[in-house]
Amino acid sequence: MSTTSTSTPGQPQWGYERPDCRGANALGLFIDDLQRVLDTYADDIAAQPAQLYEAQAKANELISRYAALKGVPAAFEGQSVNLRVARNSAGTVQLVPLFSASLKQALISLLNVGGPRQ
């Protein structure tokens, strides 16, 4: 799967291709797209650790795609997501995204839009 190609019938559309990819919605769509990338490579990481480089390239491409859009938060400009391989308590190998400071803060703000948690 490549983030450079446009969506094909039967496959979900990338968030950056959607007309509603604006403002805070762009942050939510970015997270969905990043999860799509992580899911694509999750099974291969344990067997083929070199797949981390391809997954990282896809994550970098997503940041570039979102930063290039008009009407999206400046949170994407000059930011990064670094992917790391980690083993959870059950022993499962997972891809873990580490967000740069400004992007992380924008995502936290998006989560807090609903107000304080009870």
C-alpha positions in Angstrom: 0.0 0.0 0.0 1.3 3.4 -0.9 0.2 6.7 0.5 1.3 8.3 -2.8 -1.4 6.7 -4.9 -5.0 7.9 -4.8 -7.6 5.6 -3.4 -9.0 2.8 -5.5 -12.5 1.4 -5.3 -12.9 -0.9 -2.4 -10.1 0.8 -0.4 -10.6 3.5 2.2 -9.8 7.0 1.2 -6.7 8.6 2.8 -7.6 11.4 5.1 -5.6 14.0 3.2 -7.6 13.2 0.1 -10.9 14.1 1.7 -12.6 17.5 1.2 -13.3 17.8 4.9 -9.6 17.6 5.8 -9.5 21.0 7.4 -8.8 22.4 10.9 -9.0 20.1 13.8 -10.6 17.4 11.6 -7.2 17.1 9.8 -5.6 16.0 13.1 -8.2 13.3 13.5 -7.9 12.1 9.9 -4.1 12.1 10.3 -4.4 9.8 13.4 -6.6 7.5 11.4 -4.1 7.4 8.5 -1.2 6.8 10.8 -3.1 3.9 12.4 -3.7 2.5 8.9 0.1 2.6 8.3 0.8 1.0 11.6 -1.8 -1.8 11.0 -0.3 -2.5 7.6 3.2 -3.2 9.0 2.3 -4.5 12.5 2.3 -8.2 11.5 5.6 -8.0 9.5 7.6 -6.2 12.1 8.2 -9.2 14.3 9.3 -11.4 11.4 11.0 -8.7 9.3 12.4 -5.9 11.5 13.6 -4.1 8.3 10.0 -3.3 7.6 10.4 -0.6 10.3 12.2 1.5 7.7 9.4 1.2 5.2 6.8 2.0 7.8 8.8 5.1 8.9 9.0 6.3 5.3 5.2 6.0 5.0 4.8 8.0 8.3 7.2 10.6 7.0 5.2 10.8 3.8 1.9 11.3 5.7 3.4 14.3 7.7 4.5 15.8 4.4 1.1 15.3 2.8 -0.7 16.9 5.6 1.8 19.8 6.0 1.3 20.6 2.2 -2.5 21.0 2.5 -4.1 24.4 2.8 -6.4 24.9 5.7 -4.8 22.4 8.1 -3.3 23.3 11.4 0.3 24.5 11.4 0.9 21.6 13.8 2.2 19.6 10.8 4.7 22.1 9.6 8.3 20.8 10.4 7.0 18.1 12.7 7.8 14.4 12.8 6.6 11.0 13.9 9.3 8.5 14.8 8.3 4.9 14.8 9.8 2.5 17.4 9.4 -1.3 17.8 8.4 -2.3 21.3 7.3 -5.5 23.0 4.2 -5.2 25.2 3.6 -7.1 28.5 2.1 -10.0 26.5 5.3 -10.3 24.4 3.7 -9.0 21.3 5.8 -6.8 19.1 4.2 -3.5 18.2 5.0 -0.3 16.3 4.8 2.7 18.6 4.6 6.3 17.2 6.6 9.0 19.0 5.3 12.4 18.1 7.4 15.6 17.9 6.5 18.2 20.6 4.3 20.5 18.7 2.4 17.8 16.9 1.9 15.9 20.2 0.5 19.1 21.8 -1.9 19.6 18.9 -3.1 16.0 19.3 -3.5 16.4 23.0 -5.5 19.6 22.5 -7.8 17.7 20.0 -8.4 15.1 22.7 -9.3 17.8 25.2 -11.8 19.5 23.0 -14.6 17.7 24.8 -13.7 19.3 28.1 -12.4 17.8 31.3 -13.0 14.2 31.9 -15.3 13.2 34.7 
